[in-house]
Every structure is written in C-alpha cells, then in structure tokens.
C-alpha cells in the first residue's frame, strides 16, 4: 500500500510539474544507466552521469547550429562598395 501511495505521488508530481529543459538528458540517462549497470551494477550513477553528459552535448550542438546559422546570415548579405 505504501509503494502505491509513493508511486501515485511521483506520477502526480511529474504530471503537474512545469516543463523542464532536459534536452539530451533522457537519451543520455538511458545510455549511462545501461553502461553503469553492466559496469558493476551502478545503473543510477550511470544514469545521472549520462544525463549530465547528454544535456551538455545537446547544448553544445544547439550552440553550434546557432553559430552556423549566424555565419550563413552574415555571408548571405550582399556587400556594398561605396566607390
């Protein structure tokens, strides 16, 4: 009965929580959890590490795309000569 109450509380907390910006975290957590499990039954530690790494990589990818877009915008503008 106690585990049912805890599960219901967790589901309610997730359902009513504001949207998190966990870009890359879920895929990293899954990969890290699996790797941690096979590396010595440390799945939770692997999931946390994978979440952090996945989020960092997703942020870097997003930043790189933004830089590329800015470079394309700068090169697409015609250069005017005032001669």
Backbone torsions as a table, in degrees:
resi	resn	phi	psi	omega
1	UNK	NA	-39.8	-178.6
2	UNK	-64.1	-41.5	179.7
3	UNK	-66.5	-31.7	177.1
4	UNK	-65.7	-41.3	178.6
5	UNK	-66.2	-41.5	178.9
6	UNK	-65.0	-42.9	179.0
7	UNK	-63.2	-42.2	178.5
8	UNK	-64.3	-38.8	178.3
9	UNK	-66.0	-40.7	178.3
10	UNK	-64.9	-43.2	179.3
11	UNK	-64.3	-42.0	178.2
12	UNK	-64.7	-39.9	178.7
13	UNK	-63.7	-40.0	178.7
14	UNK	-71.1	-39.4	-177.2
15	UNK	-66.7	-35.4	-175.9
16	UNK	-102.5	5.1	179.6
17	UNK	-77.6	149.5	175.8
18	UNK	-67.4	158.1	-177.3
19	UNK	-65.0	129.5	179.4
20	UNK	-94.0	154.8	177.3
21	UNK	-99.3	73.3	-175.8
22	UNK	-102.1	50.2	-179.0
23	UNK	-65.3	123.6	177.7
24	UNK	83.4	-12.3	-174.9
25	UNK	-70.3	-43.6	-175.4
26	UNK	-65.9	-46.3	180.0
27	UNK	-66.3	-37.8	177.3
28	UNK	-66.7	-37.9	179.9
29	UNK	-66.2	-39.5	178.8
30	UNK	-64.5	-48.5	-179.3
31	UNK	-64.0	-43.3	179.4
32	UNK	-66.9	-36.7	178.2
33	UNK	-65.2	-42.2	178.5
34	UNK	-66.3	-44.9	179.9
35	UNK	-63.3	-42.0	179.2
36	UNK	-65.3	-37.0	179.0
37	UNK	-63.5	-45.3	-178.9
38	UNK	-76.0	-18.6	-178.8
39	UNK	-88.2	4.2	176.6
40	UNK	138.0	35.1	176.9
41	UNK	58.6	42.4	175.9
42	UNK	-118.0	52.5	-175.5
43	UNK	-63.9	-38.9	-178.6
44	UNK	-67.6	-44.2	178.6
45	UNK	-63.6	-40.7	177.4
46	UNK	-64.3	-38.5	179.3
47	UNK	-66.0	-40.5	178.3
48	UNK	-65.3	-46.8	178.3
49	UNK	-62.8	-40.4	178.3
50	UNK	-65.2	-37.2	177.6
51	UNK	-63.5	-46.2	179.9
52	UNK	-62.7	-46.9	-179.0
53	UNK	-65.7	-43.0	179.3
54	UNK	-63.3	-40.6	178.7
55	UNK	-65.3	-42.2	179.2
56	UNK	-62.6	-46.0	179.7
57	UNK	-63.6	-38.6	178.4
58	UNK	-66.3	-38.8	176.7
59	UNK	-64.1	-42.0	179.0
60	UNK	-63.4	-41.9	178.3
61	UNK	-62.3	-42.5	179.9
62	UNK	-64.6	-41.7	178.3
63	UNK	-63.8	-41.6	179.2
64	UNK	-63.7	-42.4	178.0
65	UNK	-62.7	-39.7	178.6
66	UNK	-63.7	-42.1	178.7
67	UNK	-63.7	-43.6	179.4
68	UNK	-62.8	-40.8	178.8
69	UNK	-63.5	-41.7	178.2
70	UNK	-64.6	-39.7	178.7
71	UNK	-65.2	-39.8	177.9
72	UNK	-65.2	-38.3	178.3
73	UNK	-64.9	-39.9	-178.8
74	UNK	-70.0	-39.3	-178.7
75	UNK	-78.5	-21.0	-179.1
76	UNK	-78.7	-21.4	-179.3
77	UNK	-76.5	132.1	-179.3
78	UNK	-70.0	147.7	178.5
79	UNK	-94.6	127.6	-179.7
80	UNK	-100.8	127.9	174.4
81	UNK	-95.9	129.9	179.1
82	UNK	-101.1	70.0	-179.3
83	UNK	-103.3	NA	NA
